[in-house]
């Protein structure tokens, strides 16, 4: 890891001195500043028998793994040598006091244009576990992503047995074409995007795809399949990240039980399971004990597809867990075929529900969920259809329609002349309004037979203002507009408690009475049950402009998003530090 001059702009000298002072102060507490350079560039790679050009960071797919401790700071200079605009989001980092570093394009910054640079500066504060980073510009996240591992502070340890091995497992999605072209085609026609050609584990599809012939499977000559070697008795810490662009995923390791110990950089009460399900954006930490007969076992990932009659990639990605002492196949001199786990059915919502219901915060996490609420918000979410003129740009599921998505019937439109945070800070008029509705404009049977008159949302850049320190509850209600579907919803700038989940329409009397206010799980991305609802709570103590959106990027593209403005304690407009001098301009 090579350091470099952080501040290349003349006005940056004061910030550099502040960083040096910060380094000298925090060194007493063993905190460190980590310097990295990210070069976003085109790279030739080969997958599924094809060589194609993808966008990477430093020529790596997945990108570099960042390893820090709680309390450390990161200074990451991003140079855009690719042909597309780009930003980088540090998914799950709360960015307390550093909202300019959050990364979603046109929300906290304008994109870094080809040939441009921007330096992200932020500190990890009271977070420990697994997060990740990814592009937050159009569909570049398909190949521009990597792990962000946060170890405990020096002098502290995990609240579980120290593992012998720690391995990040990044689940991804692969197209045999430029994902930006897939996005452009879907945007042009208004129809759903082409489904992916494969899933990946640490960048590789594994043995069950083309270029993995039957002979290769028997001999295991597929050098591109990820292999993890263990010894009998090893405790292995798997840090699993769903970096897939559009798909929720099941994950299993054949014949092995997994002990869940954390999720989204927060510890959980340990529980055992054979099957994980992660929505895009979610992370899950598990312990695996190598306690099976020495052999070779597949790790496998495939789709959880909750929407009815919606195309999806039904393939399976694999990696191999191999015991070092595995004997060769008798009389043949090569290892046996790995055991494949019996994955759930693609639409197995019961398994997903049972898995998610087991998440609880540990007793040591000092859970503080207030019974009182200052902002009680109710957001309907889902897909809709927009009427359009006949022609090639009107190929949605019904004649003369195109897909749209919305929250409370508002389909979110990103600005282009300035980022939302910049417009908020500098008082630039005409970029956004602050009239995002706190409740749906029309009350209806959300998960029943919805009238077609309610299928078409309105478009706008509407934000919702929250006072600093407000106790916020949001109920996210799936709808049957177009189709019910499970949605992974991510809130930038905050961790929140999931106090309740259920199916059907949310009942504020009966369901609220059953909320878990004792040990609810602490997450940054919540999975809304298909045809159901999820309730989250947090305290609005982090000033800035923060995006909330579905982490299925097709849905975000269609407008499944909104944003909060959280002002400081005095309610002042300029409630944060000024933008850094190298902040990209639109």
Secondary structure as UniProt FT lines:
FT   HELIX           10..12
FT   HELIX           13..26
FT   HELIX           27..29
FT   STRAND          33..47
FT   TURN            48..49
FT   STRAND          50..57
FT   TURN            58..59
FT   STRAND          66..69
FT   TURN            70..71
FT   STRAND          73..80
FT   STRAND          88..91
FT   TURN            96..97
FT   HELIX           99..101
FT   TURN            106..108
FT   TURN            114..115
FT   STRAND          117..123
FT   STRAND          129..135
FT   TURN            138..139
FT   HELIX           140..142
FT   STRAND          145..151
FT   TURN            154..155
FT   STRAND          165..174
FT   HELIX           179..189
FT   STRAND          198..201
FT   TURN            202..203
FT   TURN            207..208
FT   TURN            210..211
FT   HELIX           214..219
FT   TURN            223..224
FT   STRAND          227..230
FT   TURN            232..233
FT   STRAND          235..242
FT   STRAND          248..253
FT   TURN            254..255
FT   STRAND          258..263
FT   TURN            264..265
FT   STRAND          266..273
FT   STRAND          276..278
FT   TURN            280..281
FT   STRAND          283..289
FT   STRAND          296..304
FT   TURN            308..309
FT   STRAND          316..323
FT   TURN            324..325
FT   TURN            330..332
FT   TURN            346..347
FT   HELIX           349..356
FT   TURN            357..358
FT   HELIX           363..365
FT   STRAND          375..387
FT   TURN            392..393
FT   TURN            399..400
FT   STRAND          401..407
FT   TURN            408..409
FT   STRAND          410..412
FT   HELIX           420..426
FT   TURN            429..430
FT   TURN            446..447
FT   HELIX           452..454
FT   STRAND          458..460
FT   STRAND          462..466
FT   TURN            468..469
FT   STRAND          471..478
FT   STRAND          487..491
FT   TURN            492..493
FT   STRAND          496..503
FT   TURN            508..509
FT   HELIX           510..513
FT   STRAND          521..523
FT   STRAND          525..528
FT   TURN            530..531
FT   STRAND          532..539
FT   STRAND          544..550
FT   HELIX           553..557
FT   TURN            558..559
FT   STRAND          561..566
FT   TURN            569..570
FT   TURN            581..582
//
